[in-house]
């Protein structure tokens, strides 16, 4: 049996705590910040003016001049995106931003089941006969292109200019584009290496606006308000699960401010309504769990163009119709994922505690959903996981997607596999926490062994200990909407985890909801509160140590609060 995780408090730096409290930060927020590495009160809050400057991102100035020349010459620009939420929002930001600056622009996003990932020679061929734009003069990649050596070469051979904007880690060889913007390319001094693809595109637009300003292009008229695009930047940043360093938190906070004020794209408003979210209450977690999956569903099951069109649409009625289509796709995706998840859990069973990795595959699995299955395995067993499906286009090949844990850099592990077992992997790429790959089906046994060996070599064994880090207890009076409102003021996500509290509760009552979720009535001191443990059917004792997060409880009105119990440890009587 896999041992249950241990619930333990995060370490709080006492000096940072004292410094933040002395600066007027509330005791609760000071505790949260200090445990997340923030010592300087000046790093709390801020706005767009505090963002890192575009001219520190290598290639951004070159990209700005290249685009400004294209706009002046009335060249046709085609934005080529990726098929996930980061790619969709990046395409929308690129198209909307370039239009405001006078560009002739359209977009193309590959269907993952026909073309695969990135700017391939096949995508270049499709671009040359674009149904709306016609033959473009320039291709601008968003959230892809750093590994597209052959695709960029094909575009240049066809006489097209190419601007690559990406954030993925580069390989040993860079594409020979006319300009290349990627904070992770060699020689780039941009301090935020975790900016998402949509963020890179936003920075390129800022650089373009600066070039146009210097050339006098805005004489007699106001400059394009690029801040209007920050709602989309926020969505793509959170949905791509990049590390929320200070610069990314500033981008997300600015976008959330626009959404809460109702100054957002009609498509986003429509998606929020379908998800049952009030714009004024939207937080960073809503972007990741309510909006992101609905955009991603289009790319997973069909064509991400539906998501792009939803984000681009200005008409409320048409945006609502596209949002409804995305919502239906997401419901279908959830059904497919549920079946695949149960099959994967059945196949994995109780993993060997000595193994550091999990690899799951069934011939019938849906290629677009394997990443979600990998994510569920990673969460369940606290180790890097890969799920694979047969490539629909190329018999004999598998497409895989992986998710990792803190302390195991997934792309580095795949790179080591490629060096130690040449030929096992045909293609791979990604980040520390997520990656994708293509391999031959007959090479799977060799890959499983090589992947396990690579992770054993690279990872510190302590990172596999299942420990649920929490922010400690809340006082009974802090179980309130006021506390939740204070928490919602900050941006939480990857690398800056959302608050998770823990305390010993008395269990007053418990029952199953829909035969799948445990509903609890709890007591903390004199305070009674309800809680839900999603996916748990086992009852708990009269006393329990519960790790939980706060949520608004619509059944209890505006002042209602309830708990989402993420982990429960039953305690002997008398310890609550």
C-alpha angles and dihedrals in degrees: 000000000000106000116242115255119263116244109223137162122252117249112259117205103229094206092052090046092053092046094050094045091049088054090058100262111147115258092246096049092042089056092050094047094045091053090052097054101263112136103154117074088209089070091063118092122349133145143235090299088066094057119117110268118258094231090069091064107090113241096013093109091047089050091049092053093045092052094043090054090049092051092048091049092046091238118169114249124201119196111211114199143180126258099246133079093271089052094045094049090043091054091048091049091048095048096043094044095047091047091055088055095051102262126151097231144158135161144238126195121185122239101238092218094054106033108014124215130334138003099322125175087253091057089050089054090051090048092055090064099038108172096223106025100035118211108354125219095209137027120209115192121208123197091353142052104082089103096034098104095147095040094052090047090051091051093049090048088053089056098256127136113232130207113187117203114177143136103204120113112272126234127228092282125051123210116258095241125158087245132002127199119186125134089215096056117110114276097021112135096190103134097216106071091171100064112135125239091260089052092053090052090050090052091050089054090051089052091048092051090051091053092048090048091053089050092052095246093142097050109140095009138070121265119255108271101235090177085077087073097056094095088064092043089053093050095049093045095053095039092054090057093227118162110280100226118167095278093050091047089053090052092048094044091053091050093048090051090058093047093049090051090052091245097127140109116292090236092057091049090051092050091049091054091050089050091051094244126140110224092224091059099043116133134182092267090059090057090054100040105028108029105024097058092050092054092042092051090071092056093043098051108020132342126338087214087088088061093046092050090050090054094045097045116110097185112089096214095048091045090052091051092051091046090052090052090052091048091053090050090051092053089051090048091053092053093049092046093050092055093045092046092054091048091049092049090049091051094046094044111166104346121223103267089222093060117092099195142049126210120183130184139167124173092228097054122120112251094217096056103047092097091061091049090051089051092053092049091049091051094046098047103023096231135101111283135192127193122194138194134182116274106250092209103043120042114221094030130103128209115209139186127195141194126198143198131240108285098031115087101207099198091048089051091053090047089054090049089053092051096044097041106029115200097022092100120047096186137355141163145149143100141302092277103031136029143162133215146180122214142157114270092229090056094060097100090051091047094051091055094043093048092050091049092048094052091046088054098045105037132078106236091227092070090070094062107112102234123157106210114210138180093239127243133334121217113249091252090053092065088095146114088250090062091047091050090052091051093047090059089074129065115243131185144097111009091005100061123210114252114277115184131194136199144149112265135186110235109225098176142345138193140165121257116208087346089280111073132053114230115201138189109207139185126212109181103312094334120103120202137167124233139187126211105198115216095008119119100164114103121236131222128255091274125042141175104223131189108205149160127218124248137174113260110218092191090063097050130241093322096047124117133181137173133246105213109212098174131016129192116185113225132204113261116278097033098093 
